[in-house]
Amino acid sequence: MADIFDAYALADAWDEMFVRPGEVRTAYEPVLAALQPIEPGELRFRADQMARAFTDRGVTYAFAGEERPWPLDLVPRILDALEWDLVRRGVAQRVRALEAYLADAYGHARAFEDGVVPWRLLLSSPHFHRAAHAVEPPGGVRIHVAGIDLVRDEAGEFRVLEDNVRVPSGVSYVIENRRAMTRIFPSLFAEQHVLPVDGYAGRLLAALRAAAPGGAASDPRVVVLTPGPGNAAYFEHALLARLMGVQLVEGHDLVCRNNRVWMRTTRGEVPVHVVYRRLDDDFLDPLHFRPGSVIGCPGILNAAIAGHVTLANAVGNGVADDKLLYTYVPDLIRYYLGEEPILPNVESYRPDEPGQLEAVLDQLDQLVVKPVDGAGGQGIVIGPKADAETLERTRKAVAADPRGFIAQRPVALSTSPTLAGERMAPRHIDLRPFAVNDGDDIWVLPGGLTRVALQEGNLIVNSSQGGGSKDTWVLAEGPAERPAPAPADTVVPEIAPRLLGPDGTRPDVPEGAHQQ
């Protein structure tokens, strides 16, 4: 074993690289061999060089009020072909069910009439916008891009942690991580036959062009709408616009007239047919939402209602990534698709249901409590690690607003060797695969963003909470082409039996400017 792993001690969780101390998983053998001849100090030097290169290229993120280089760990996260096939099919299935739910929420409402989902869940959601009822999206697509967060539990099984179908971010870091890793370990990619990720921009552009409204030009114009350089994900907005070869615009670059959207240019106004918007509903159109917003475009929703422009993702999608709806998604998969869920949920409580509030409050120190509208890891309370004051504050908040929270069984997220100083240590990770929906097919980017909690024992991996990332390698079954040179540019803990099962049901109860 490489010297750098001599002191590596497995955590009380599924380890992605090692079966047991000294026994590496097959997919990781070439990685271990590549790391063996590298001294710890040299590996640290390479990591620091990469951070400086990221800073020079503008690959940064905002943390604690300052811009920092995007933290990429040098040990990749590897998924073999069989594992990826399961993830790919499960993510696509999940997106199809959520797409059907959105069509129902803003259309026929079959799932509500049939009692699969209670009306109160929809009508109490702050992201339910009645104006979205009037929008008929081309091809019926409301989720053009989705980010589905997965974790691997103590038994090594993938589970869905949450769904992001509003403005999911992070794919730019997938692309940049791969560029950096091909420079650091170029030979490994040919040996490992890693599936490429550089096709994402082309897939996204094709899906956005396919979403153009009927009657649009044969060459529809797509733009990326950003809140501006002050946004934490501005680097991503700019990168995707550049890779797709489309204009990056702010609200003041657009104007609506006669229910059509135009872009101001130095040669006059030109029509816009598809807006890939990277700002929340609340800031998108001051005529319908927050009237004080100066980063949106007045009248853009009216143009979408009139069928003259497509907004991607659609307005009102927030009702589908409400964390309370998350607990119903396994039932929605059965209801809409007639299939069993490929990827199970984490067992969850719904505090707004009779009897479950008491069960949550009784076991608060054994559960993870999440606000249903939280993002970036904000507001999450991990009961077993919380102090008495935090638990009491959480108890009062949940009791006062049961609809505003869900509770889940704590999951010991899988760990992966991560460079900590000049040694390797296990750190918890998750995975966000990105899905692109063109109306005919749901394509899942091979790999996605693996986020890593850089602090020892921390279970919150979000970059806004100080987390980092790993390059995610999906292995092909057969030989892969050598990548093109990068452009310069344990035992599950037991808790109370009232907990919802992995399928989202409970045995004793009938079934019944944002950055994600």
C-alpha positions in Angstrom: 0.0 0.0 0.0 1.2 3.5 -0.7 2.9 5.3 2.2 0.3 8.0 2.1 -2.3 5.4 3.1 -0.3 3.8 5.9 -2.2 5.7 8.6 -5.6 5.5 6.8 -8.3 4.3 9.2 -11.7 3.4 7.9 -14.6 5.3 9.3 -17.8 3.8 10.6 -19.3 4.0 7.1 -19.1 2.4 3.7 -15.7 3.3 2.2 -15.6 3.9 -1.5 -12.0 2.8 -2.1 -11.3 0.1 0.5 -13.2 -3.1 1.3 -11.3 -3.4 4.5 -7.9 -2.1 5.7 -5.3 -2.9 3.1 -7.8 -4.3 0.6 -8.6 -1.9 -2.3 -11.7 -2.2 -4.4 -11.0 -3.4 -8.0 -11.9 -0.2 -9.7 -9.5 1.8 -7.6 -6.4 -0.4 -8.1 -5.0 1.8 -10.9 -5.5 4.9 -8.8 -3.7 3.4 -5.9 -0.8 2.3 -8.2 -0.6 5.9 -9.5 -0.5 7.4 -6.1 2.1 4.9 -4.7 5.2 6.6 -6.1 4.1 10.1 -5.1 5.5 11.4 -1.8 2.9 13.0 0.5 4.6 16.4 0.2 4.6 16.2 -3.6 0.8 15.4 -3.6 0.2 18.4 -1.4 2.3 20.5 -3.8 0.2 19.4 -6.8 -3.0 20.1 -4.9 -1.8 23.7 -4.1 -0.7 24.2 -7.7 -4.2 23.2 -8.9 -5.8 25.6 -6.4 -3.7 28.4 -7.8 -4.6 27.4 -11.4 -8.3 27.5 -10.4 -7.9 31.0 -9.0 -6.2 32.2 -12.1 -9.0 30.7 -14.3 -11.7 32.2 -12.1 -12.9 28.7 -10.9 -14.0 30.0 -7.5 -16.9 29.9 -5.1 -18.1 32.2 -2.4 -17.5 31.1 1.2 -17.8 33.3 4.3 -18.0 36.4 2.2 -14.8 35.8 0.1 -14.0 34.2 -3.2 -11.9 31.0 -2.8 -10.5 28.5 -5.3 -12.8 25.6 -6.0 -11.6 22.8 -3.7 -10.9 19.6 -5.7 -9.5 16.6 -4.0 -6.9 14.6 -6.0 -8.4 11.1 -5.3 -11.3 10.6 -7.7 -14.6 8.9 -6.9 -15.1 5.9 -9.1 -18.3 4.1 -10.2 -18.2 1.0 -12.3 -20.5 0.4 -15.3 -23.1 -1.6 -13.3 -23.3 1.0 -10.5 -23.7 3.8 -13.0 -26.4 1.9 -14.9 -28.4 1.7 -11.7 -27.9 5.4 -10.9 -28.6 6.5 -14.5 -31.9 4.6 -14.7 -33.0 5.6 -11.2 -32.3 9.3 -11.8 -34.2 9.3 -15.2 -37.1 7.5 -13.5 -37.2 10.1 -10.8 -37.2 13.0 -13.3 -40.0 11.4 -15.3 -42.2 11.1 -12.2 -41.5 14.6 -11.1 -42.3 15.9 -14.6 -45.6 14.1 -14.5 -46.3 15.6 -11.1 -45.7 19.1 -12.3 -48.0 18.5 -15.3 -50.6 17.4 -12.7 -50.0 20.3 -10.3 -50.6 22.8 -13.1 -53.1 20.8 -15.0 -55.5 17.9 -14.4 -54.6 17.3 -10.7 -55.2 13.5 -11.0 -52.8 12.6 -8.2 -54.6 14.9 -5.8 -58.1 13.8 -6.8 -57.0 10.1 -6.4 -55.5 10.8 -2.9 -51.9 10.0 -3.8 -50.8 13.4 -2.7 -52.9 15.6 -0.3 -54.1 19.0 -1.7 -52.6 20.8 1.3 -49.1 19.9 0.2 -49.5 21.7 -3.1 -51.6 24.7 -1.9 -49.3 25.4 1.1 -46.2 25.4 -1.0 -44.6 28.9 -1.3 -43.5 27.8 -4.8 -47.0 27.1 -6.1 -47.6 29.9 -8.7 -51.1 30.1 -10.1 -49.7 32.1 -13.1 -47.9 28.9 -14.1 -51.3 27.2 -14.8 -51.5 29.3 -18.0 -48.1 28.2 -19.3 -48.1 25.3 -21.8 -44.5 24.3 -22.1 -43.4 23.0 -25.5 -43.2 19.2 -25.5 -44.6 19.2 -22.0 -41.1 19.7 -20.6 -40.9 21.7 -17.4 -37.7 20.1 -16.0 -35.1 20.8 -18.6 -32.2 20.3 -16.1 -32.4 18.4 -12.9 -29.9 17.7 -10.1 -30.8 14.6 -8.0 -28.7 14.3 -4.8 -27.7 10.8 -3.9 -25.9 9.2 -0.9 -24.6 5.7 -0.4 -25.7 4.3 3.0 -24.0 2.1 5.5 -24.8 -1.0 3.5 -23.5 0.5 0.2 -26.9 1.2 -1.3 -27.6 4.4 -3.2 -30.5 6.4 -1.8 -32.0 9.7 -3.0 -31.4 12.5 -0.5 -33.3 15.3 -2.3 -34.5 16.5 -5.7 -33.4 19.8 -7.3 -35.5 20.9 -10.3 -35.6 24.7 -9.9 -32.1 26.1 -10.6 -29.7 23.2 -9.9 -26.1 24.3 -10.0 -22.7 22.7 -9.9 -22.2 21.1 -13.3 -19.5 23.7 -14.3 -17.4 22.2 -11.5 -17.9 18.7 -13.0 -16.4 20.0 -16.2 -13.6 21.9 -14.6 -12.7 19.0 -12.2 -12.3 16.7 -15.2 -10.1 19.2 -17.0 -7.8 19.5 -14.0 -7.6 15.8 -13.4 -6.6 15.0 -17.0 -3.6 17.3 -16.5 -2.6 15.7 -13.2 -3.2 12.0 -14.0 -3.4 11.9 -17.9 -2.4 8.2 -18.2 -5.1 7.0 -15.9 -7.9 8.0 -18.2 -6.7 5.7 -21.0 -6.1 2.8 -18.6 -9.4 3.2 -16.8 -11.7 3.9 -19.8 -13.5 6.8 -18.1 -16.6 8.1 -19.7 -16.2 11.8 -20.8 -18.2 14.7 -19.4 -17.4 17.3 -22.1 -20.6 16.5 -24.0 -22.8 18.2 -21.4 -22.9 21.6 -23.1 -23.9 20.1 -26.4 -26.7 18.1 -24.8 -28.0 21.1 -22.9 -28.0 23.3 -26.0 -29.9 20.6 -28.0 -32.5 20.3 -25.2 -32.9 24.1 -25.0 -33.3 24.4 -28.8 -35.8 21.6 -28.8 -37.8 23.5 -26.2 -38.3 26.5 -28.4 -41.9 27.5 -28.9 -43.8 26.5 -32.0 -43.4 29.0 -34.7 -39.9 30.0 -33.6 -37.2 30.4 -36.2 -35.5 27.3 -37.6 -32.5 28.5 -35.7 -34.0 29.5 -32.3 -32.0 31.9 -30.2 -31.1 30.7 -26.7 -29.7 32.9 -23.9 -28.5 32.3 -20.4 -30.1 34.7 -17.9 -27.9 35.4 -14.9 -28.4 37.7 -11.8 -25.0 39.1 -12.5 -21.3 38.8 -11.3 -22.4 39.1 -7.7 -24.1 35.7 -7.8 -22.2 32.8 -6.2 -22.7 30.6 -9.3 -21.8 33.3 -11.9 -18.7 31.4 -13.0 -21.1 28.5 -14.0 -23.4 30.8 -15.9 -20.6 32.3 -17.9 -19.0 28.9 -18.6 -22.1 27.3 -19.8 -23.0 30.2 -22.1 -19.5 30.1 -23.6 -19.5 26.4 -24.1 -22.9 26.5 -25.7 -22.0 29.5 -27.8 -24.9 31.6 -26.7 -25.3 35.0 -25.1 -25.0 35.5 -21.3 -27.5 38.2 -20.4 -28.7 40.1 -17.4 -32.3 41.3 -16.9 -31.6 44.8 -18.3 -30.3 43.2 -21.6 -33.8 41.9 -22.3 -37.0 43.8 -23.1 -40.5 42.5 -23.5 -42.9 44.0 -26.1 -46.2 42.7 -27.4 -45.6 39.5 -25.3 -42.3 38.8 -27.1 -38.8 38.9 -25.7 -36.0 40.8 -27.4 -32.3 41.1 -26.6 -30.6 44.5 -26.9 -27.4 44.4 -29.0 -25.1 47.0 -30.5 -26.9 46.3 -33.8 -30.4 46.7 -32.5 -32.9 44.3 -30.9 -33.0 40.6 -31.8 -35.7 38.1 -30.8 -35.1 35.5 -28.1 -36.9 32.2 -28.1 -35.5 30.2 -25.1 -34.3 31.7 -21.8 -32.2 29.4 -19.6 -32.7 31.3 -16.5 -30.4 31.0 -13.5 -32.4 33.1 -11.0 -35.4 32.2 -8.8 -39.0 32.7 -9.7 -39.3 35.5 -7.1 -36.8 37.6 -9.0 -37.7 36.7 -12.6 -40.5 39.0 -13.4 -41.4 42.0 -11.1 -44.9 42.2 -12.8 -45.8 38.8 -11.3 -43.5 38.2 -8.4 -41.3 40.4 -6.3 -42.1 43.9 -7.6 -38.8 45.4 -6.3 -36.6 43.0 -8.3 -34.2 44.7 -10.6 -32.4 41.6 -11.9 -35.4 40.1 -13.8 -37.2 41.1 -16.9 -40.7 42.7 -16.6 -43.2 40.9 -18.8 -41.2 37.8 -19.5 -43.8 35.5 -17.8 -46.5 37.0 -20.0 -44.4 36.2 -23.0 -44.2 32.6 -21.8 -47.9 32.4 -21.2 -48.5 33.7 -24.7 -46.3 30.9 -26.0 -43.6 33.2 -27.5 -40.7 32.2 -25.3 -39.7 29.2 -23.3 -38.4 29.5 -19.7 -36.0 26.7 -18.7 -36.5 25.5 -16.0 -40.2 26.4 -15.9 -41.8 28.8 -13.4 -43.4 26.9 -10.5 -41.0 23.9 -10.5 -40.4 24.5 -6.8 -43.5 22.5 -5.9 -41.6 19.4 -7.1 -38.5 19.8 -5.0 -40.3 20.7 -1.8 -38.7 18.3 0.6 -42.1 17.3 1.9 -43.1 16.1 -1.6 -39.8 14.1 -1.6 -41.5 11.7 0.8 -44.2 11.0 -1.7 -42.0 10.5 -4.8 -41.9 6.7 -4.5 -45.7 6.7 -4.5 -45.7 9.0 -7.5 -43.3 6.7 -9.4 -45.8 3.8 -8.9 -48.8 6.0 -9.7 -47.5 7.7 -12.9 -45.1 5.1 -14.3 -46.4 1.8 -12.9 -42.9 1.0 -11.8 -41.1 0.3 -8.5 -38.6 3.0 -7.5 -35.1 2.1 -8.6 -33.5 4.3 -6.1 -35.1 4.3 -2.6 -35.6 7.4 -0.4 -34.0 7.8 3.0 -36.6 6.8 5.6 -38.5 10.0 6.6 -41.1 11.5 8.8 -43.8 14.0 7.8 -44.4 16.1 10.9 -47.6 17.6 9.5 -49.4 14.2 9.5 -51.3 13.1 12.6 -49.1 11.2 15.0 -45.9 11.9 13.3 -45.2 15.3 14.9 -45.2 13.6 18.3 -42.9 10.8 17.0 -40.4 13.4 15.7 -40.4 15.5 18.9 -39.9 12.3 21.0 -36.8 11.3 19.0 -35.4 14.6 18.0 -31.9 13.7 19.2 -31.9 10.6 17.0 -33.1 12.3 13.7 -31.9 14.7 11.1 -34.4 17.7 10.8 -34.5 19.7 7.5 -36.5 22.7 6.5 -38.6 21.8 3.5 -37.4 24.9 1.6 -33.8 24.8 2.7 -30.9 24.9 0.3 -27.1 24.8 0.6 -27.3 22.8 3.8 -28.8 25.8 5.7 -31.0 25.0 8.6 -30.2 21.3 8.8 -30.0 19.9 12.4 -28.3 16.5 12.9 -29.9 15.4 16.2 -27.1 13.0 17.4 -24.5 15.8 17.0 -26.6 18.7 18.2 -26.3 20.4 21.6 -29.2 20.7 24.0 -29.8 24.4 23.0 -30.0 23.6 19.3 -32.4 20.7 19.9 -34.7 22.8 22.0 -34.7 25.6 19.4 -35.5 23.0 16.7 -38.2 21.4 18.8 -40.0 24.8 19.1 -39.6 25.5 15.4 -41.0 22.1 14.3 -43.9 22.3 16.8 -44.8 25.8 15.5 -44.6 24.9 11.8 -44.9 21.1 11.2 -45.4 21.7 7.4 -42.0 23.5 7.3 -39.9 20.5 8.1 -39.2 16.8 7.5 -37.2 14.5 9.6 -35.0 11.6 8.5 -33.0 8.7 9.8 -29.4 9.8 10.1 -27.4 8.1 7.3 -23.6 7.6 7.7 -22.8 8.9 4.2 -20.1 6.8 2.5 -16.5 8.0 2.9 -13.6 8.4 0.4 -9.9 8.9 1.0 -9.3 12.7 0.9 -6.1 14.6 1.2 -6.0 16.3 4.7 -2.7 18.2 5.0 -0.2 15.6 3.8 -2.1 12.5 4.7 -5.2 10.6 3.5 -8.3 10.6 5.8 -11.8 9.4 5.2 -14.3 12.1 4.5 -18.1 11.8 3.8 -19.3 12.4 0.3 -22.5 12.6 -1.7 -23.3 12.6 -5.5 -25.3 15.0 -7.6 -25.9 13.5 -11.1 -27.3 16.0 -13.6 -30.1 15.1 -16.0 -31.0 16.9 -19.2 -34.5 16.4 -20.7 -35.1 17.2 -24.4 -38.7 15.9 -24.4 -37.8 12.6 -26.1 -35.1 11.4 -23.8 -33.6 12.0 -20.3 -29.8 12.0 -20.6 -27.8 11.7 -17.4 -24.3 13.2 -17.4 -21.9 10.3 -16.7 -20.7 10.9 -13.1 -22.0 14.2 -11.8 -20.6 16.3 -8.9 -19.2 14.4 -5.9 -19.2 16.8 -3.0 -17.0 16.1 0.1 -17.2 17.3 3.6 -13.7 18.4 4.3 -14.0 18.6 8.1 -13.6 15.3 9.9 -17.0 13.7 10.8 -19.0 16.4 9.1 -22.0 15.1 7.2 -22.9 18.4 5.4 -21.0 18.5 2.0 -22.3 21.7 0.5 -19.6 24.2 -0.7 -21.5 27.0 1.1 -20.7 25.1 4.3 -17.0 24.6 3.5 -17.3 21.4 1.5 -15.1 20.4 -1.5 -15.4 18.1 -4.5 -14.0 15.1 -6.3 -13.9 14.2 -9.9 -16.4 11.5 -10.5 -15.3 8.7 -12.9 -17.8 6.4 -14.6 -16.0 3.4 -16.1 -17.0 2.2 -19.5 -17.5 -1.5 -20.1 -15.2 -1.5 -23.1 -12.1 0.5 -24.2 -12.6 4.3 -24.3 -10.9 6.8 -26.5 -8.0 8.7 -24.9 -9.4 12.0 -23.7 -8.7 15.1 -25.8 -6.3 17.6 -24.3 -8.0 20.0 -22.0 -8.5 23.5 -23.3 -6.1 26.1 -22.0 -8.8 28.1 -21.0 -21.9 -0.7 9.4 -25.4 -1.6 10.9 -28.2 0.8 10.2 -29.3 2.3 13.6 -32.7 1.4 14.8 -35.3 4.2 15.5 -39.0 4.2 16.2 -41.3 2.0 14.1 -43.4 5.0 13.0 -40.7 5.9 10.6 -41.6 5.9 6.9 -40.2 2.9 5.0 -37.7 3.2 2.2 -40.6 3.4 -0.3 -41.9 6.5 1.4 -44.8 4.8 3.2 -45.4 3.8 6.8 -46.8 0.5 7.8 -49.3 1.8 10.4 -50.6 4.7 8.3 -52.6 4.5 5.0 -50.9 5.9 2.0 -52.3 9.0 1.4 -31.5 34.3 -5.9 -31.4 30.6 -5.0 -28.7 28.0 -5.6 -29.6 24.4 -5.1 
